[in-house]
Amino acid sequence: MWNTITPRDNTVVFRPRDAVVVNGHQEYVVPKGATALHILCIGAGGPGGSGFGAAAGTARGGGGGGGSGGLSRSIIPTFYLPQVLFVQPGVGPGGTGNSIVRVSPTAGLGANVVVFAAQGGTGGNGTATAAGAAGAAAAIATNNNTVYGCYGAWVPTSGMAGGAGGAHTGAVGFSVPFGGNWAGSGGAGGAGCTAAEFAGGAITGAGPIQTVPGGGPGAIPGNAGATLLRPLSYTGGSGGGSSNTAAGAAGGDGAPGCGGGGGGAGVTTGGLGGRGGPGVVIITAVF
């Protein structure tokens, strides 16, 4: 489904058209009689890094969790807007991870952008000498890349970083908390390994969000991120477990806007990092 219309509260939820390739614009027609729009953009989450694979008993680092996308929101009078807006939710890995609402379909940032939220950073891969680095939090949007944001009550927010992978000497992946700059999270780190096996990092719950446990110890994959619709909340994927007898476990995929979990270290092959969650754009018409 490309978007979801909710007549009860005059809301349209836009999601990417394709999970792999760069998506095109989707049109939003301003409803007749609407006096203002509330526009919420969440950038795609970054993917987790892979755990390192090598011979049993050797040093192998876990992959880092991906960072979350940024969040930007604006309430803007329709007087200042054209009849049609062009919406591009971020795809994530392999595509355009930024979520953007424009006044024209021309690509790029700046002169035609109303609201913009950036993609989170990719988690680092584990190696024989180090854990994978945490994926960076998405950068906060600025006036330079949202020129038409000047006409609304515009609030940009940066993302949250992922968790680092477990040490190459053998350790659990780093956990990350739910929440912070917005109601989401980065992805947790995958576990490292030498002779002992460890669990991947968790997403530590808070408020209505329960903890998302990491995978392992052993070759047990991380869990996918959680989604709660009311109040709207998302989490990153948890980290994959490490193994000294098999391939490392994959990290969990992030929920929308959140980072993928890092993969666990393993024998010969490390676990792949989880996919970063896609971006989302939500527009609510005010009458």
LOMARLO-885587 format. One line per field, with one value per residue (C-alpha): residue number from 1; residue in three letters; x, y, z. Coordinates in Angstrom, 2 decimals. Layout:
// residues N
vodren c(NUM,...)
doba c(ALA,...)
c1 c(X,...)
c2 c(Y,...)
c3 c(Z,...)
//
This chain:
// residues 287
vodren c(1,2,3,4,5,6,7,8,9,10,11,12,13,14,15,16,17,18,19,20,21,22,23,24,25,26,27,28,29,30,31,32,33,34,35,36,37,38,39,40,41,42,43,44,45,46,47,48,49,50,51,52,53,54,55,56,57,58,59,60,61,62,63,64,65,66,67,68,69,70,71,72,73,74,75,76,77,78,79,80,81,82,83,84,85,86,87,88,89,90,91,92,93,94,95,96,97,98,99,100,101,102,103,104,105,106,107,108,109,110,111,112,113,114,115,116,117,118,119,120,121,122,123,124,125,126,127,128,129,130,131,132,133,134,135,136,137,138,139,140,141,142,143,144,145,146,147,148,149,150,151,152,153,154,155,156,157,158,159,160,161,162,163,164,165,166,167,168,169,170,171,172,173,174,175,176,177,178,179,180,181,182,183,184,185,186,187,188,189,190,191,192,193,194,195,196,197,198,199,200,201,202,203,204,205,206,207,208,209,210,211,212,213,214,215,216,217,218,219,220,221,222,223,224,225,226,227,228,229,230,231,232,233,234,235,236,237,238,239,240,241,242,243,244,245,246,247,248,249,250,251,252,253,254,255,256,257,258,259,260,261,262,263,264,265,266,267,268,269,270,271,272,273,274,275,276,277,278,279,280,281,282,283,284,285,286,287)
doba c(MET,TRP,ASN,THR,ILE,THR,PRO,ARG,ASP,ASN,THR,VAL,VAL,PHE,ARG,PRO,ARG,ASP,ALA,VAL,VAL,VAL,ASN,GLY,HIS,GLN,GLU,TYR,VAL,VAL,PRO,LYS,GLY,ALA,THR,ALA,LEU,HIS,ILE,LEU,CYS,ILE,GLY,ALA,GLY,GLY,PRO,GLY,GLY,SER,GLY,PHE,GLY,ALA,ALA,ALA,GLY,THR,ALA,ARG,GLY,GLY,GLY,GLY,GLY,GLY,GLY,SER,GLY,GLY,LEU,SER,ARG,SER,ILE,ILE,PRO,THR,PHE,TYR,LEU,PRO,GLN,VAL,LEU,PHE,VAL,GLN,PRO,GLY,VAL,GLY,PRO,GLY,GLY,THR,GLY,ASN,SER,ILE,VAL,ARG,VAL,SER,PRO,THR,ALA,GLY,LEU,GLY,ALA,ASN,VAL,VAL,VAL,PHE,ALA,ALA,GLN,GLY,GLY,THR,GLY,GLY,ASN,GLY,THR,ALA,THR,ALA,ALA,GLY,ALA,ALA,GLY,ALA,ALA,ALA,ALA,ILE,ALA,THR,ASN,ASN,ASN,THR,VAL,TYR,GLY,CYS,TYR,GLY,ALA,TRP,VAL,PRO,THR,SER,GLY,MET,ALA,GLY,GLY,ALA,GLY,GLY,ALA,HIS,THR,GLY,ALA,VAL,GLY,PHE,SER,VAL,PRO,PHE,GLY,GLY,ASN,TRP,ALA,GLY,SER,GLY,GLY,ALA,GLY,GLY,ALA,GLY,CYS,THR,ALA,ALA,GLU,PHE,ALA,GLY,GLY,ALA,ILE,THR,GLY,ALA,GLY,PRO,ILE,GLN,THR,VAL,PRO,GLY,GLY,GLY,PRO,GLY,ALA,ILE,PRO,GLY,ASN,ALA,GLY,ALA,THR,LEU,LEU,ARG,PRO,LEU,SER,TYR,THR,GLY,GLY,SER,GLY,GLY,GLY,SER,SER,ASN,THR,ALA,ALA,GLY,ALA,ALA,GLY,GLY,ASP,GLY,ALA,PRO,GLY,CYS,GLY,GLY,GLY,GLY,GLY,GLY,ALA,GLY,VAL,THR,THR,GLY,GLY,LEU,GLY,GLY,ARG,GLY,GLY,PRO,GLY,VAL,VAL,ILE,ILE,THR,ALA,VAL,PHE)
c1 c(0.00,1.44,-0.51,-3.36,-6.24,-7.93,-11.13,-11.91,-9.03,-8.35,-4.95,-2.92,0.06,2.63,5.04,7.73,6.53,9.53,11.76,14.89,15.06,14.66,10.97,9.19,6.97,3.45,0.97,-1.03,-3.94,-4.83,-8.48,-11.01,-11.77,-8.61,-7.07,-3.80,-1.78,0.14,3.05,5.23,8.33,10.46,13.63,14.58,16.67,20.19,21.03,23.04,26.58,27.59,29.37,32.81,33.28,36.47,37.74,36.34,38.15,39.51,38.66,35.54,33.67,29.91,28.25,27.05,23.36,22.08,21.08,17.50,16.21,15.41,11.92,10.56,7.07,5.28,1.86,1.50,-1.49,-2.70,-2.73,1.04,0.93,0.10,-2.88,-0.65,2.33,4.87,5.71,8.77,9.10,12.63,13.39,16.59,19.41,19.62,17.42,16.84,16.61,15.52,11.80,10.76,7.65,8.11,6.09,7.28,8.55,12.05,14.61,17.03,16.84,16.42,14.37,11.29,11.15,8.48,9.50,12.55,13.95,17.28,18.23,20.12,23.70,24.84,26.31,29.91,31.00,32.85,36.45,39.15,40.45,37.39,33.66,31.50,30.87,27.41,25.46,25.23,22.03,20.43,21.42,18.85,17.21,18.11,16.58,18.95,17.31,13.69,13.14,9.32,9.37,9.61,5.83,4.94,5.56,8.43,10.28,13.18,14.61,17.76,17.78,19.25,22.47,22.59,24.51,28.09,28.79,30.17,33.97,36.14,37.40,33.87,31.04,27.36,26.22,25.41,21.77,20.00,16.97,13.62,12.92,15.13,14.78,11.54,9.47,11.83,15.36,18.49,19.32,21.21,24.66,25.41,27.45,31.20,32.91,36.10,35.44,32.35,29.06,27.13,23.76,23.05,22.03,18.42,16.13,15.37,11.68,10.12,6.56,4.19,7.06,8.31,11.94,12.91,15.43,18.58,19.21,21.39,23.66,24.43,23.25,19.85,18.76,17.86,14.22,12.50,11.61,8.24,5.43,2.69,0.09,-1.45,0.55,2.66,5.92,8.63,11.84,15.00,15.91,17.86,21.31,22.08,23.81,27.36,28.35,31.59,30.12,28.07,27.54,26.68,23.03,21.46,20.33,16.63,15.08,14.13,10.55,9.79,12.41,14.52,17.90,18.54,20.28,23.91,24.80,26.57,30.06,30.33,32.39,33.45,30.44,29.19,25.51,24.15,22.92,19.18,17.58,16.86,13.16,11.60,10.70,7.18,5.30,1.99,-0.18,-3.26,-5.61,-7.02,-10.47)
c2 c(0.00,3.37,5.52,5.22,7.70,8.07,10.11,10.35,12.70,13.88,12.21,10.64,8.37,8.11,5.19,4.40,2.81,0.49,-0.87,-1.14,1.43,5.20,6.02,8.72,11.45,10.85,13.69,15.21,17.43,19.99,19.34,22.04,24.11,23.17,26.17,24.56,21.36,19.51,17.80,15.20,13.77,10.91,10.00,6.39,4.55,3.44,-0.27,-2.20,-3.35,-6.98,-9.05,-10.43,-14.02,-16.05,-19.31,-20.55,-19.19,-16.10,-12.49,-11.26,-7.98,-7.50,-5.11,-1.69,-0.73,1.83,5.33,6.56,9.06,12.62,13.97,17.31,18.72,21.86,23.47,25.74,27.76,26.54,30.17,29.84,26.50,25.34,23.07,20.00,18.96,16.33,13.78,11.50,9.19,7.91,4.40,3.69,1.40,1.37,4.45,8.01,7.85,11.43,12.12,15.28,17.34,19.72,22.39,20.97,17.56,18.90,16.79,18.19,20.21,23.90,26.10,23.85,22.08,22.59,19.92,17.63,14.90,13.14,9.46,7.83,6.62,3.08,0.91,-0.16,-3.71,-5.71,-6.73,-8.97,-6.05,-3.96,-3.84,-2.13,1.53,2.81,4.35,8.11,9.93,11.73,15.37,18.01,19.82,23.47,26.57,26.14,22.87,23.78,27.21,27.13,25.98,29.68,30.04,27.50,26.72,24.39,22.17,19.98,17.20,15.11,11.32,8.95,6.98,3.19,0.96,-0.17,-3.82,-6.16,-6.14,-8.42,-10.03,-11.30,-9.20,-8.43,-5.81,-2.39,-1.74,1.54,3.14,3.89,7.59,10.62,13.19,11.60,8.44,6.04,4.66,3.54,-0.14,-2.13,-3.64,-7.25,-9.48,-10.10,-13.44,-15.36,-18.72,-17.72,-16.76,-13.60,-11.97,-9.00,-5.68,-4.87,-1.88,-0.87,-0.10,2.91,4.16,2.07,0.40,-2.94,-3.99,-5.65,-8.34,-9.10,-12.45,-15.13,-16.07,-18.20,-17.94,-16.47,-13.47,-10.11,-9.09,-6.66,-3.25,-2.65,-0.43,1.15,3.20,5.13,6.84,6.60,4.91,2.94,1.14,-0.07,-3.72,-5.56,-7.07,-10.58,-13.14,-14.39,-18.01,-20.00,-23.01,-21.50,-18.37,-15.25,-14.24,-11.35,-8.16,-7.28,-4.88,-1.46,-0.20,2.94,5.61,3.44,1.74,-1.89,-4.08,-5.09,-8.64,-11.04,-12.45,-16.06,-18.88,-18.10,-15.82,-12.99,-12.08,-9.40,-6.14,-5.52,-3.17,0.37,1.16,3.14,6.78,8.03,11.24,11.99,14.94,16.02,18.66,21.19,22.68)
c3 c(0.00,-1.01,1.37,3.81,4.01,7.38,6.85,10.58,11.22,7.64,7.66,4.85,5.65,2.85,2.67,0.06,-3.16,-3.33,-0.56,-2.71,-5.51,-5.42,-5.20,-7.15,-5.80,-4.60,-4.95,-2.12,-3.15,-0.48,0.45,-0.38,2.70,4.61,6.34,7.42,7.16,9.85,8.07,9.80,8.09,9.49,7.58,6.95,9.53,8.76,8.29,10.83,10.15,9.67,12.28,11.48,10.40,10.89,12.36,15.68,18.72,16.96,17.71,15.90,16.41,16.24,13.82,14.92,14.94,12.45,13.51,13.37,10.88,11.87,12.46,11.30,11.70,10.65,10.85,7.83,6.55,3.15,1.95,1.42,-0.40,-3.94,-4.49,-4.96,-2.84,-3.88,-1.21,-1.14,1.88,2.40,1.14,3.05,1.81,-1.97,-2.35,-1.20,2.57,3.17,3.59,1.77,0.97,-1.95,-3.78,-7.14,-8.29,-8.91,-7.03,-4.49,-1.31,-0.69,-2.98,-3.38,0.00,2.67,5.21,5.24,7.53,6.96,6.94,9.83,9.50,8.69,11.44,11.02,10.24,12.87,12.20,13.67,15.72,16.58,17.02,14.42,15.16,16.04,13.17,13.47,14.33,11.39,11.17,12.00,9.05,8.55,6.96,4.01,2.93,3.74,2.20,2.36,5.95,6.80,6.43,9.09,12.73,11.82,14.34,13.11,15.29,14.85,15.05,17.66,17.28,17.13,19.54,18.94,18.26,20.90,21.28,19.12,22.31,22.94,24.43,24.19,21.69,23.07,23.88,23.08,24.77,23.20,22.93,23.20,20.44,19.22,19.83,18.05,18.39,16.63,16.23,18.88,18.32,17.37,19.66,19.41,19.95,20.68,22.35,24.34,22.68,23.54,23.03,20.82,22.29,23.17,22.64,26.21,26.60,28.30,28.74,26.60,24.69,25.97,25.67,22.39,23.43,21.49,19.85,21.46,23.02,19.99,16.41,17.23,15.12,16.58,16.74,14.39,15.76,17.40,16.12,18.20,16.32,19.23,20.60,17.46,18.44,16.65,17.66,16.03,15.54,18.22,17.70,16.49,18.70,18.17,17.63,17.95,16.11,13.25,11.19,13.15,13.49,11.60,13.27,13.37,10.87,12.16,12.30,10.23,10.72,13.03,12.71,11.91,14.48,14.04,13.02,15.36,14.85,13.70,12.25,8.66,8.12,10.27,10.58,8.29,9.75,9.83,7.35,8.43,8.63,5.75,6.06,6.62,5.79,7.52,6.48,8.40,7.01,9.48,8.76)
//
